[in-house]
Amino acid sequence: MSDTGSISRFSRVSGDYFHWGSLWLLLATLAAGLFFWEGIAELLAAWKMPEYSHGPLIPVLSALLFLRQLKTVPVNDGPVHDRWPGVILLIVAVLLGAAGKMIDIPDIVAYALILWVGAVLLISFGWKTGKHFWPPVVHLVYMLPLPGAIYYGLSTYLQGISSELGVYFLQLMRVPVYLEGNIIDLGVFKLQVAEACSGLRYLFPILSFSYIFAVLYQGPILHKALLLISAAPITVFMNSVRIAIAGWIVNNYGMEHVEGFSHFFQGWVIFISCVLILFVFAWLLVKLRRDRIGLIQALDLETEGLGTQAKRIGLVRPSVALIFAAVLVGGLAAGWQALPKREAAVVERDPLVLFPPKVGDWAATAHGALDPAIENALNADDYLSATLAQAGMAQNVELFIAWYRDQSTGGVHSPEVCLPGAGWEIAKLEQIEVAANGRPDAPFSLNRAIIQKGVSRMLVYYWYEQQGERTASMYAAKMHLMMGKLRDGRDDSAIVRLITPIGEDESAQDAEARLQDSMQALLDKLPRFVPGA
């Protein structure tokens, strides 16, 4: 429909509905901002990370995609009778957001916010028209941070691919090289494929770019799908090229020359290179088409008239469904703020300062207080950092326990986040089942990780203690927390971590046996300081 026609229809029908419809839409949006605030705050925090620094652009690009699609929809000045799917989706979004607020997982609240956006579009335009606006709504997913477990699992996987491809390219350049884990051994020098080099820093913005590229591409669905999924292999390929060039520089000129190259090449050079490869791939797809059009013709880059389409928001009618959306979410937001702060249930336990000096055959030596900055970030009500040593054993085990009385004022910090922040990279992460105190009828899951910094490696066990439930999953722990709140008002939780070095002259199995023995000895003492149900 032409822009002139849009303006004419807009002028004719806006008089009766512009103010009230816009008012209720504004009220619904403000109410959603209050209700979903935990998710919005999580997004703002995540966007400060290099991997998600593109996040603020995503809502803007989604809005532009929406306005582009709105140009293809005629102005409807008649009644809308199919708003009920939007109301159903709104209720689902509110329930999901409330669940995320209850169990203190702001990521879930952020996911619910995207559902709310889809619900408001369906309510405003009705199902028949609103269902066509799913591309800009789905694009909002790219502004969300990945859950920590998925992020570091994907990061570790991409590290492995980048390392193997980088070594392959070095071998093509006739550079003698050996790969061990994600350490590239060049003989005299060893080059580590750090977590930041996994490609994720470029993958997320490239994924968003390829999504928009696929939406704008005017061609077969297969071509759109190929453009969409090509972002991941393109990004990993370019990261592997960067690793190979860095290895070649180290091999020929020494380690001191690679740092400047890495800083130069890991920024816009990789991003722009990935975008150019994506354009070349799209050009090849266009060449395979029978209509013989050019790449520019295959991309719908028309941007004229977006301002006119933005004015059509004023045509939104003050329907019962829209008023319901504003009142429901606004009432819940106000009610949630008005809820009195519940005092956490009193939990009988011994403070960790009384942790015994002997744990089975292991001598426990407690350390002093943590660095104030670390202690402030940890925000635990009680914690213990100690060394477990056994006579005749060369390597020790480091024990750390953090206990939280009320997670409304703090939260369990996953080692998947804090270990990389301390410079350690997660080379391998998996969940395993272990038997408590040799009882195969009472197994529990824990996280087993191999971490490294340079050529130093350590084996890590950690799990969550959730009122008698031990689990490797932070999300399962949150569910247990919610059940504890509902059952008896308890809000306490803990995390237990054991770390031991993997010596140069020992295998991972030797370190595993050491952790298993210290863990079983610890489990006998733990309920005294971290009580169960």
C-alpha positions in Angstrom: 0.0 0.0 0.0 1.3 3.5 -0.9 2.5 6.0 1.7 -0.1 8.5 0.5 -2.9 6.0 1.0 -1.6 5.2 4.5 -1.6 8.9 5.4 -5.1 9.4 4.0 -6.5 6.5 5.8 -4.6 7.4 9.0 -6.1 11.0 8.9 -9.7 9.7 8.4 -9.7 7.2 11.2 -7.4 8.6 13.8 -9.8 11.1 15.3 -11.9 8.8 17.4 -9.2 6.4 18.7 -5.8 8.1 18.6 -5.6 9.4 22.2 -7.4 6.6 24.1 -5.8 3.7 22.2 -2.4 5.2 22.5 -3.0 5.9 26.2 -3.9 2.3 27.0 -1.0 1.0 25.0 1.4 3.3 26.8 0.0 2.3 30.2 0.3 -1.4 29.2 4.0 -0.8 28.2 4.8 1.1 31.5 3.1 -1.6 33.5 5.2 -4.3 31.7 8.4 -2.3 32.4 7.6 -2.5 36.1 6.5 -6.1 36.2 9.4 -7.5 34.0 12.0 -5.2 35.6 14.2 -8.0 36.8 14.5 -9.3 33.3 15.3 -5.8 31.9 17.9 -5.3 34.6 19.5 -8.7 33.6 19.6 -7.6 30.0 21.3 -4.2 30.9 23.9 -6.1 32.9 24.5 -8.7 30.2 24.9 -6.0 27.5 28.1 -4.7 29.3 29.8 -8.0 28.4 31.7 -8.1 25.1 29.7 -11.1 23.9 26.4 -9.2 24.3 27.5 -5.6 23.7 25.4 -5.7 20.5 22.3 -6.2 22.7 21.0 -2.6 22.7 20.8 -2.6 18.9 18.4 -5.6 18.8 15.2 -3.9 20.0 15.9 -1.0 17.5 16.4 -3.4 14.6 13.3 -5.4 15.6 11.3 -2.2 15.6 12.6 -1.4 12.1 11.7 -4.9 10.9 8.2 -4.4 12.4 7.7 -1.1 10.7 8.8 -2.6 7.4 6.3 -5.4 7.7 3.6 -3.0 8.8 3.9 -1.3 5.3 2.5 -4.5 3.8 -0.6 -4.5 6.1 -3.6 -2.4 5.0 -5.0 0.0 7.6 -8.0 -1.6 9.3 -10.6 1.0 10.4 -13.2 -1.7 11.2 -13.7 -3.8 14.4 -11.2 -6.5 15.3 -12.7 -9.7 16.7 -9.7 -12.1 17.0 -7.7 -10.6 19.9 -8.2 -13.7 22.1 -4.9 -15.5 21.1 -3.1 -12.4 22.3 -4.9 -12.5 25.6 -3.9 -16.2 26.0 -0.2 -15.4 25.2 -0.3 -12.5 27.6 -1.4 -14.8 30.4 1.3 -17.2 29.6 3.9 -14.4 29.6 2.7 -13.1 33.0 2.7 -16.6 34.5 6.3 -17.3 33.2 7.4 -13.9 34.4 5.9 -14.5 37.9 7.6 -17.9 38.0 11.0 -16.3 37.2 10.5 -13.6 39.8 9.5 -16.2 42.4 12.6 -18.4 41.9 14.9 -15.5 41.3 16.0 -16.3 37.8 15.8 -13.0 35.9 16.6 -14.7 32.6 13.2 -16.3 32.7 11.6 -12.9 33.3 13.5 -11.6 30.2 12.1 -14.5 28.1 8.6 -13.7 29.4 9.1 -10.1 28.3 9.5 -11.2 24.7 6.3 -13.2 24.9 4.6 -10.1 26.2 5.7 -8.2 23.2 4.1 -10.8 20.9 1.0 -10.8 23.0 0.6 -7.0 22.7 1.0 -7.1 18.9 -1.7 -9.8 18.7 -4.0 -7.8 21.0 -3.4 -4.6 19.1 -3.8 -6.0 15.6 -5.7 -9.2 16.1 -4.6 -12.7 15.2 -5.2 -12.4 11.4 -2.9 -9.4 11.1 -0.6 -9.8 14.1 0.6 -13.3 13.4 2.6 -11.9 10.4 4.8 -9.9 12.8 6.6 -12.9 14.3 10.0 -12.2 12.6 10.7 -9.0 14.6 9.4 -10.6 17.8 11.7 -13.7 17.3 14.6 -11.4 16.5 14.4 -10.1 20.1 15.8 -13.5 21.2 19.2 -12.3 20.1 19.3 -9.7 22.8 19.1 -12.4 25.5 22.1 -13.7 27.3 22.5 -17.5 27.2 22.2 -19.3 30.5 25.6 -19.8 32.0 25.7 -23.6 31.6 24.8 -23.3 27.9 27.2 -20.4 27.3 30.2 -22.2 28.7 29.2 -25.5 27.3 28.9 -24.0 23.8 32.1 -22.0 24.4 34.0 -25.2 25.3 32.7 -26.9 22.2 33.6 -24.0 19.9 37.1 -23.9 21.5 37.6 -27.5 20.5 36.5 -26.9 16.9 38.6 -23.7 16.7 41.7 -25.4 18.0 41.4 -28.4 15.7 40.9 -26.2 12.6 43.6 -23.8 13.7 46.1 -26.7 14.0 45.0 -28.0 10.6 45.7 -24.6 9.0 49.1 -24.5 10.7 49.9 -27.9 9.3 49.0 -26.7 5.9 51.5 -23.9 6.4 54.1 -26.6 7.3 54.3 -25.4 10.9 55.1 -28.3 13.3 52.4 -28.3 15.9 50.7 -30.6 18.4 47.3 -30.1 20.0 46.6 -31.1 23.6 43.1 -30.1 24.8 43.0 -26.4 23.7 46.7 -25.8 24.0 48.6 -25.6 20.7 52.1 -26.9 21.3 54.6 -25.3 18.9 57.6 -26.9 20.5 59.4 -23.9 22.0 56.1 -22.0 22.6 52.6 -23.1 23.7 49.6 -21.1 22.5 46.4 -21.3 24.5 43.0 -21.0 22.8 41.4 -18.9 25.5 37.7 -18.9 26.2 37.4 -15.4 24.7 38.8 -16.8 21.5 36.1 -19.4 21.1 34.3 -17.2 18.6 31.3 -16.4 20.8 32.2 -12.8 20.9 31.5 -12.5 17.2 28.9 -15.3 17.0 26.0 -13.5 18.6 26.1 -10.3 16.6 26.7 -12.3 13.4 23.7 -14.5 14.2 21.6 -11.4 14.6 22.9 -10.0 11.3 22.3 -13.3 9.5 18.8 -13.4 10.8 18.0 -10.0 9.5 19.8 -10.9 6.2 17.5 -14.0 5.9 14.4 -11.9 6.6 15.3 -9.3 4.0 16.3 -11.9 1.4 13.6 -12.4 -1.3 14.0 -16.0 -2.3 13.3 -19.6 -1.5 12.9 -20.7 2.1 15.9 -23.1 1.7 18.1 -20.1 0.9 16.8 -18.2 3.9 17.6 -21.2 6.1 21.1 -21.5 4.7 21.8 -17.9 5.3 20.5 -18.1 8.9 22.6 -21.1 9.9 25.7 -20.1 8.1 26.6 -17.6 10.8 28.0 -20.2 13.2 30.4 -22.0 10.8 31.5 -18.7 9.2 32.4 -17.3 12.7 34.2 -20.4 13.8 36.1 -20.6 10.5 37.3 -17.0 10.9 38.3 -17.6 14.5 40.3 -20.6 13.4 42.1 -18.5 10.7 43.0 -16.0 13.4 44.4 -18.8 15.7 46.4 -20.2 12.8 47.9 -16.8 11.9 48.7 -16.2 15.6 50.4 -19.6 15.7 52.4 -18.8 12.6 53.6 -15.5 14.1 54.6 -17.2 17.3 56.5 -19.9 15.4 58.4 -17.4 13.2 58.8 -14.3 15.3 58.2 -15.2 19.0 55.4 -14.8 21.5 56.0 -11.1 22.1 54.7 -10.3 18.6 51.4 -12.0 18.8 49.7 -9.8 21.4 49.4 -6.8 19.2 48.1 -8.9 16.4 45.5 -10.5 18.6 44.2 -7.1 19.8 44.0 -5.8 16.2 42.5 -9.0 14.7 39.9 -10.0 17.3 37.8 -6.9 17.0 36.1 -5.4 13.9 38.4 -7.3 11.5 36.8 -10.6 12.4 33.3 -9.1 12.4 33.7 -7.4 9.0 35.3 -10.5 7.5 32.4 -12.6 8.7 29.9 -10.1 7.2 31.8 -10.1 3.9 31.8 -13.9 3.7 28.0 -13.9 4.4 27.5 -11.5 1.5 29.6 -13.7 -0.8 27.6 -16.7 0.3 24.4 -14.9 -0.5 25.8 -13.9 -3.9 26.5 -17.5 -4.6 22.9 -18.5 -3.7 21.6 -15.7 -6.0 23.7 -17.1 -8.8 22.0 -20.5 -8.4 18.6 -19.0 -8.9 16.9 -19.2 -12.3 15.6 -15.6 -12.3 19.1 -14.2 -12.8 18.6 -11.2 -10.5 21.4 -9.5 -8.7 22.1 -9.6 -5.0 20.8 -6.0 -4.4 17.5 -6.9 -6.1 17.3 -10.1 -3.9 17.5 -8.0 -0.7 14.5 -5.9 0.2 16.3 -2.8 1.4 13.4 -0.4 1.0 13.2 2.0 4.0 10.9 4.7 2.7 7.8 5.5 4.6 8.8 4.0 8.0 7.9 7.3 9.8 4.4 7.1 8.3 4.0 3.5 9.5 5.2 4.5 13.0 2.2 7.0 13.2 -0.2 4.0 12.7 0.5 3.0 16.3 -2.0 5.8 17.0 -4.8 3.7 15.3 -4.6 1.0 18.0 -8.1 0.8 19.4 -8.8 0.9 23.2 -10.2 -2.7 23.2 -11.3 -4.6 26.2 -8.3 -6.9 25.6 -5.8 -4.0 25.6 -7.4 -2.5 28.8 -7.2 -6.0 30.4 -3.5 -6.2 29.5 -2.7 -2.8 31.1 -4.8 -3.4 34.2 -3.6 -7.0 34.8 0.1 -6.4 34.4 -0.1 -3.0 36.1 -2.0 -4.5 39.1 0.4 -7.4 39.4 3.4 -5.0 39.2 1.9 -2.8 42.0 0.9 -5.8 44.1 4.3 -7.4 43.8 6.0 -4.2 44.9 3.5 -3.9 47.8 4.1 -7.4 49.1 5.8 -7.2 52.5 9.4 -8.5 52.6 9.1 -12.0 54.1 11.6 -12.9 56.8 13.5 -16.0 56.0 12.8 -19.0 58.2 15.3 -19.5 61.0 17.6 -22.4 60.1 19.5 -24.2 62.9 23.1 -24.8 61.9 26.7 -24.4 63.0 28.7 -21.5 61.5 31.5 -22.6 59.2 34.1 -21.1 61.5 33.5 -24.2 63.6 34.5 -26.5 60.7 36.5 -29.3 62.2 40.3 -29.5 61.7 40.0 -33.2 60.7 37.8 -34.6 58.0 38.3 -38.3 57.7 41.9 -38.8 56.8 42.2 -35.2 55.7 43.6 -32.3 57.7 41.6 -29.1 57.1 43.3 -25.7 57.4 41.0 -22.8 57.1 42.2 -19.7 55.2 41.5 -16.1 56.2 38.9 -13.8 54.9 38.5 -13.3 51.2 39.5 -10.2 49.4 36.9 -7.5 50.2 35.9 -7.1 46.6 35.5 -10.8 46.1 33.6 -11.1 49.4 31.3 -8.3 48.4 30.6 -9.9 45.0 30.0 -13.3 46.7 27.5 -11.7 49.1 27.3 -15.0 51.1 26.0 -15.1 54.7 28.7 -17.6 55.7 31.6 -19.1 53.8 34.6 -21.3 54.2 37.8 -21.5 52.2 40.1 -24.2 53.4 42.9 -26.6 52.3 42.5 -30.3 52.8 45.8 -32.2 53.0 46.6 -35.8 53.6 49.9 -37.2 54.8 52.1 -38.6 52.1 50.0 -37.0 49.3 51.8 -34.4 47.1 48.8 -32.5 46.0 46.1 -30.9 48.2 42.4 -30.3 47.7 41.0 -26.8 48.0 37.5 -26.7 49.6 35.1 -23.8 49.3 31.6 -23.6 50.8 29.3 -20.6 50.5 25.9 -20.5 52.4 23.1 -18.1 51.8 20.4 -17.5 54.4 18.0 -15.6 52.1 18.6 -15.5 48.4 16.4 -12.5 48.0 19.5 -10.5 49.2 22.1 -12.6 47.3 22.5 -15.6 45.2 24.6 -18.7 44.5 27.4 -17.8 42.1 28.2 -20.5 39.7 31.9 -21.4 39.2 31.1 -21.4 35.5 31.0 -17.7 35.8 33.6 -16.9 38.5 36.3 -19.3 37.4 36.7 -17.7 33.9 36.5 -14.3 35.5 39.5 -15.3 37.6 41.5 -16.2 34.5 40.8 -19.9 34.5 39.3 -21.4 31.3 36.9 -24.3 31.3 38.4 -27.0 29.1 35.7 -29.6 29.9 32.5 -29.5 31.8 30.1 -32.4 32.4 27.6 -33.7 34.9 28.3 -37.0 36.6 26.4 -39.2 39.1 28.1 -40.1 42.4 27.1 -42.2 45.4 27.0 -40.4 48.7 29.1 -42.2 51.3 29.3 -45.3 49.2 25.5 -45.7 49.0 24.5 -46.5 45.5 20.8 -46.1 46.5 21.4 -42.4 47.2 23.2 -40.9 44.2 23.3 -37.3 43.4 24.6 -35.3 40.5 27.6 -32.9 40.5 29.5 -30.9 38.0 32.9 -32.1 37.0 35.2 -29.6 35.2 38.7 -29.5 34.0 40.0 -25.9 34.1 43.3 -24.5 32.9 45.3 -21.3 32.9 48.2 -21.5 30.5 49.6 -25.1 30.9 48.3 -25.5 34.5 45.3 -27.7 34.9 42.9 -28.5 37.8 40.0 -30.8 38.4 36.9 -29.3 39.9 33.8 -30.8 41.6 30.9 -28.6 42.5 27.3 -28.9 43.3 24.4 -27.1 44.9 23.0 -27.9 48.4 19.3 -27.0 48.4 17.8 -27.9 51.7 18.7 -31.6 51.6 18.7 -31.9 47.8 22.1 -32.1 46.1 22.2 -31.3 42.4 24.5 -30.2 39.6 21.9 -28.0 38.0 21.5 -24.4 39.1 18.0 -24.4 37.7 17.0 -27.6 39.5 18.3 -25.9 42.7 16.1 -22.9 42.0 13.1 -25.2 41.6 13.9 -26.8 45.0 14.3 -23.3 46.4 10.8 -22.4 45.1 9.3 -25.6 46.6 11.1 -24.8 49.9 9.5 -21.3 49.9 6.1 -22.8 49.3 6.5 -25.6 51.8 8.0 -23.9 54.9 9.3 -20.5 53.9 12.9 -21.5 53.8 15.1 -19.6 51.4 18.6 -20.9 52.3 21.0 -22.5 49.8 24.7 -23.4 49.5 27.3 -24.3 46.9 30.2 -26.7 47.6 33.3 -26.7 45.5 36.4 -29.0 45.6 39.5 -28.3 43.4 42.7 -30.2 43.1 45.7 -29.6 40.7 46.4 -32.2 38.0 50.2 -32.5 38.5 52.6 -32.7 35.5 53.5 -36.3 36.4 50.0 -37.5 37.1 46.8 -38.4 35.2 43.4 -36.9 35.6 42.4 -40.3 37.1 44.8 -39.7 40.0 43.3 -36.3 40.7 39.8 -37.9 40.4 40.6 -40.4 43.1 41.8 -37.6 45.4 38.6 -35.6 44.9 36.4 -38.6 45.4 38.1 -39.5 48.7 38.0 -35.9 50.0 34.4 -35.5 48.9 33.1 -38.7 50.7 34.9 -37.5 53.9 33.3 -34.1 53.5 29.7 -35.4 53.0 29.7 -36.8 56.6 30.4 -33.3 58.1 28.3 -31.2 55.7 24.8 -31.5 57.2 26.1 -29.8 60.4 26.8 -26.6 58.5 24.4 -26.9 55.6 21.2 -28.5 57.0 18.8 -30.5 55.0 15.0 -30.5 55.0 
